[in-house]
Amino acid sequence: MLSNKGGFKLFDIMGFRVSADWSWLFIAVLLSWSLASGYFPAVLGSGDGGFFLGLGIVSAMLLFFSVVLHEVGHSYVARQNGIRILGIRLFIFGGVAQMDREPRSPMVELKVALAGPAVSAALALGFFLISEILATGAFAAVTLFVARANLAMVLFNMIPGFPMDGGRVLRAYLWQRRKSYYDATKTATTAGRYVAYGFMGLGALMMLSGAFGNGLWLVFIGMFLNHAARSNQQYAEYRRWYDPVDGWHSKEMEPIDGRMSVQYFEEVVLPNSALTEFAVVRNGRAIGVVAADSVQRVPWFMRGLVRVADIAQPRRATSADFSRDPFNVSSRIQYKIYDRFGRLVDVKG
Ligand SMILES: [Zn+2]
């Protein structure tokens, strides 16, 4: 989603590299300035402009550190589940944990998605308690702001539109229910696009009714979310074709020994199986596929002599509708073969 170019490294935390996009500097300055000129004078009354600016910068830094910790939450749980984290990136609309791949199961997706908001909720509570119990004056104003910002982060992120965390929770739920990563992603990203259109519409209304700056900001967020949802939708479409686990080329196949005779296959295996396609395995590797009806291609008097390995078809995607392949990856389609217990037998490329 975001390139690694055009940014700078900030620090490492728990083994994760945190870097910032140049666009982040803009929002860091804007936020510090608007806190110094709006929030702090309103809360604390009249005071020194330099002091307010200092408070603004401290608050903005605490908020950005909260964003980093939110992403650390996602990253930590992802790493626990075998997903490699390329880094945490701050950019104009917040932060993102860059993972080298999507979670492979709904449960992992759910845990990774909830980890970030959980951290933000804990930070909101912590800062709120500090502002209520320990802090006074400027310190209380700063911590209250950070508490509210973290709470807002939880609420915003839990909106069920992909790629927001709530959208990932939605996808995990649908994925679990429908057993299809592709279908789940399609629905969750469509929801994400509706949410994005909602932001854009609301932003436009705000711009017309006088809140020009905030409205424009919401329009930009909507545009960004729409773009992200759409590219995720395309990625899922791509995966549907490329990744056999979920696409049409995923098919339940029972592995059979290639040394088996066609006669044995016809008389013993076929009557005892509900499947119509079998993965022919030789020396532990799937060498092709044999369909139930391919027995007919062998004359009956030869069936005791010919082995299934001899009639196995290297599986090709000849029946696929390539016009729907958006990334033209059909030439390198892989498929995975699972046995009836769901164990991966082989991957053919
Ligand atoms: Zn998040």
Residues whose N, C-alpha, C, O or C-beta is under 5 A from the ligand:
A	BS01	ZN	G116 N157 D165
